[in-house]
Structures are given as structure tokens and as C-alpha cells.
């Protein structure tokens, strides 16, 4: 099976599901392809991918879409930051901080910029990166704050390496499972869908 997804889902959400798939169905082989949601959805429509987990919305009459999970976004800061103990942080407060942001074209970057635009503000961009791990390391080093997926920083927060601060107003993205509407449900595809579908929940 050819499974498409974004970088965050491939690193932080799918590994335990793929392990479960391997235990239950050792004969099913899965190739994971990563990319942005627009490109991944186009690959599913073109039948280059069998199924995908992407950020919604995705619009295509050729696709069937099912919910996967709700992924909250949070601000992250070094544990020594004055914001680390806050119950929530607003766009106006974050606009005063140096922000390490995802590179243009990514879904999280677009969602964060829209969050600022709602109150006629723009983030003060210090750096642009395409890798969540790099962003977390730079934040930990005190080079700026960031807004990222809550699930991507669970381990660092638990170990006291980073502080995660909720956003006000709240911000999240919805992920969905997509496949071609006319694609036959083979036993292998049914096995993959069966493992993905129970995760219809909030990630954090």
C-alpha cells in the first residue's frame, strides 16, 4: 500500500499505527510518502497513492474524506521564558516576540498567519524552517518562540525541555483520511483503513 501524509503525522502520529498494522497484518507492506497536503491529495486523485492522511479541507469530487483527528496548535518557549507559566497567549503578545516559523507553503504556516491576520497583526519572523525538530531545538536554545503541533512537543514538555502554552483564541487543524471514491477496497486497503480510523480523536 502507498500511504501519503505530511511530515508531522509521519513522525508523531503514524508510527504506532503502522506498528499495529504490522502486528495484525504482517503480509501488508506500506510505503510512506511525505509532502504538503495539496500535493499528496493530487497524488491520491492521480492514483499514485492508495490512501493519505492530510490536513483538511481538501476539495475534490474524486475523493472520499473521513475524519482522522483534531491536532491542537500551541506556542512553545524555553522553560525559562516569562511566558512559560502562562495559561494562554494571544496573537498580540506573540507578535512582540521573535518567532521561528515553518517555511511558506506549509499548512501550519498558513494557519498561524491567518490567526494573526484576524486581529490585523503579522508575526515577527526571525527564522523560517521546514523541519519541526530543528524548530524545537532553536526554541530550546532561546533563539525565539514558535507555534507548532501539540503532539510534536509532548515528549519535550514531559521531560521539561520546552514549555507549551495554549493559544487564545484556540487554534487547531483537522486531519482527514482520503482515498479515491472509485477505488476498490482491497483486503490490504481495508487493513490500513481499519488501523487509521480508530484515531478519530484530539491528539493532545
C-alpha positions as CSV (number, residue, x, y, z in Angstrom):
1,X,0.0,0.0,0.0
2,X,1.2,3.6,-0.8
3,X,0.3,5.9,2.0
4,X,0.8,9.7,1.8
5,X,1.0,12.2,4.6
6,X,2.6,15.3,6.0
7,X,5.8,15.4,8.0
8,X,4.2,15.9,11.4
9,X,1.9,13.0,11.0
10,X,4.6,10.8,9.6
11,X,6.9,11.4,12.6
12,X,4.5,11.8,15.6
13,X,1.2,10.1,14.7
14,X,1.6,7.2,12.3
15,X,4.5,5.1,13.7
16,X,2.4,3.5,16.5
17,X,-0.4,2.9,14.0
18,X,2.0,1.3,11.4
19,X,3.4,-0.9,14.2
20,X,-0.1,-2.1,15.0
21,X,-0.7,-2.7,11.3
22,X,2.5,-4.8,11.1
23,X,1.5,-6.9,14.1
24,X,-2.0,-7.5,12.8
25,X,-1.3,-7.9,9.1
26,X,2.4,-8.9,8.6
27,X,1.7,-9.5,4.9
28,X,0.7,-5.9,4.2
29,X,3.7,-3.7,3.1
30,X,3.3,0.0,3.4
31,X,5.3,2.7,1.6
32,X,5.0,6.1,3.2
33,X,5.4,9.2,1.0
34,X,5.5,12.7,2.6
35,X,4.6,16.1,1.2
36,X,2.3,19.0,1.6
37,X,-1.5,18.3,1.7
38,X,-2.2,19.8,-1.8
39,X,0.5,17.6,-3.5
40,X,-0.5,14.5,-1.5
41,X,-4.2,14.9,-2.4
42,X,-3.3,15.3,-6.1
43,X,-1.3,12.1,-5.9
44,X,-4.3,10.3,-4.4
45,X,-6.5,11.6,-7.2
46,X,-4.0,10.5,-9.8
47,X,-3.9,7.1,-8.2
48,X,-0.1,7.4,-7.4
49,X,-1.1,6.9,-3.7
50,X,-3.7,4.5,-2.3
51,X,-4.7,6.5,0.8
52,X,-3.5,9.5,2.6
53,X,-3.7,11.4,5.9
54,X,-3.8,15.2,5.1
55,X,-4.8,18.5,6.6
56,X,-8.4,19.5,5.8
57,X,-10.1,21.0,3.9
58,X,-9.4,19.1,0.8
59,X,-11.9,19.6,-2.1
60,X,-12.2,17.1,-4.9
61,X,-15.2,15.2,-6.2
62,X,-12.9,12.3,-6.9
63,X,-12.1,11.8,-3.2
64,X,-13.9,10.4,-0.2
65,X,-12.9,12.0,3.1
66,X,-13.2,10.7,6.6
67,X,-12.0,12.4,9.9
68,X,-8.7,11.3,11.3
69,X,-8.0,13.6,14.3
70,X,-8.0,17.2,15.6
71,X,-4.5,18.5,16.1
72,X,-4.2,21.5,18.5
73,X,-1.5,24.0,18.0
74,X,0.4,25.6,20.8
75,X,3.1,28.2,21.4
76,X,6.4,26.7,22.5
77,X,9.1,28.5,24.5
78,X,12.1,27.7,26.6
79,X,11.2,26.7,30.1
80,X,13.0,29.8,31.4
81,X,10.8,32.2,29.3
82,X,8.5,34.6,31.1
83,X,5.7,33.2,29.0
84,X,6.3,29.6,30.1
85,X,3.9,29.7,33.0
86,X,1.1,31.4,31.2
87,X,-2.3,29.8,30.9
88,X,-2.6,31.2,27.4
89,X,-1.0,33.6,24.9
90,X,-2.7,35.9,22.4
91,X,-1.7,37.0,18.9
92,X,-0.9,40.5,20.2
93,X,1.5,39.0,22.8
94,X,3.2,36.7,20.3
95,X,3.6,39.5,17.8
96,X,6.0,41.1,20.2
97,X,8.3,38.0,20.2
98,X,10.8,36.7,17.7
99,X,9.1,33.8,16.1
100,X,10.7,30.7,14.4
101,X,8.1,29.7,11.8
102,X,7.6,26.9,9.3
103,X,8.6,27.7,5.7
104,X,6.0,29.2,3.3
105,X,3.7,26.7,1.6
106,X,3.1,24.5,4.7
107,X,-0.3,24.2,6.3
108,X,0.8,25.2,9.8
109,X,2.4,28.3,8.5
110,X,-0.8,29.3,6.7
111,X,-3.0,28.6,9.7
112,X,-0.7,30.7,12.0
113,X,-0.6,33.6,9.6
114,X,-4.4,33.6,9.4
115,X,-4.6,33.6,13.2
116,X,-2.5,36.8,13.3
117,X,-4.4,38.4,10.4
118,X,-7.8,38.1,12.2
119,X,-6.5,40.8,14.5
120,X,-4.6,42.8,11.8
121,X,-1.2,41.6,13.0
122,X,1.7,39.8,11.5
123,X,4.3,37.6,13.2
124,X,7.8,38.9,13.7
125,X,9.6,36.3,11.8
126,X,13.2,35.5,13.0
127,X,13.7,32.3,11.0
128,X,11.9,30.1,8.6
129,X,12.5,26.3,8.7
130,X,10.8,23.3,7.2
131,X,11.6,20.8,10.0
132,X,9.8,20.6,13.3
133,X,12.8,19.1,15.1
134,X,15.0,22.0,14.0
135,X,12.4,24.5,15.2
136,X,12.2,22.8,18.6
137,X,16.0,22.9,19.0
138,X,16.2,26.6,18.2
139,X,13.4,27.4,20.6
140,X,15.1,25.4,23.3
141,X,18.3,27.3,22.7
142,X,16.4,30.6,23.3
143,X,16.5,31.9,19.8
144,X,12.8,32.6,19.6
145,X,9.3,31.2,20.1
146,X,7.2,29.1,17.7
147,X,3.7,27.8,17.1
148,X,3.5,24.1,16.3
149,X,1.5,21.0,16.7
150,X,0.9,20.0,20.3
151,X,1.6,16.3,19.5
152,X,5.1,17.2,18.2
153,X,6.3,18.6,21.6
154,X,4.7,16.1,24.0
155,X,8.0,14.4,24.8
156,X,10.0,17.6,25.3
157,X,7.3,19.1,27.6
158,X,7.2,15.9,29.6
159,X,11.0,16.0,30.1
160,X,11.0,19.7,30.9
161,X,12.9,20.7,27.8
162,X,10.2,23.0,26.4
163,X,7.1,24.8,27.7
164,X,3.9,24.5,25.7
165,X,1.5,27.5,26.1
166,X,-2.2,27.2,24.9
167,X,-3.3,29.9,22.4
168,X,-6.2,32.3,22.9
169,X,-8.2,32.1,20.7
170,X,-7.5,28.5,20.3
171,X,-6.0,27.2,17.1
172,X,-6.0,23.7,15.6
173,X,-6.0,21.8,12.3
174,X,-8.2,18.9,11.3
175,X,-6.7,15.9,9.6
176,X,-8.6,13.5,7.4
177,X,-8.2,10.2,5.6
178,X,-8.6,10.5,1.9
179,X,-8.9,8.0,-0.9
180,X,-10.3,7.9,-4.4
181,X,-14.0,7.5,-4.4
182,X,-13.9,4.8,-7.1
183,X,-11.0,2.9,-5.7
184,X,-11.9,-0.8,-4.9
185,X,-11.4,-1.7,-1.2
186,X,-8.8,-4.4,-1.4
187,X,-8.1,-6.5,1.7
188,X,-4.8,-4.6,2.1
189,X,-6.6,-1.2,1.9
190,X,-9.2,-2.3,4.3
191,X,-6.5,-3.3,6.8
192,X,-4.9,0.1,6.5
193,X,-8.2,2.0,6.9
194,X,-9.1,-0.2,9.9
195,X,-5.9,0.9,11.7
196,X,-6.3,4.6,10.8
197,X,-10.0,5.0,11.5
198,X,-10.0,4.5,15.3
199,X,-7.8,7.5,15.8
200,X,-10.7,9.9,15.3
201,X,-9.8,12.0,18.4
202,X,-7.9,15.0,19.6
203,X,-4.1,14.4,19.7
204,X,-3.5,16.3,22.8
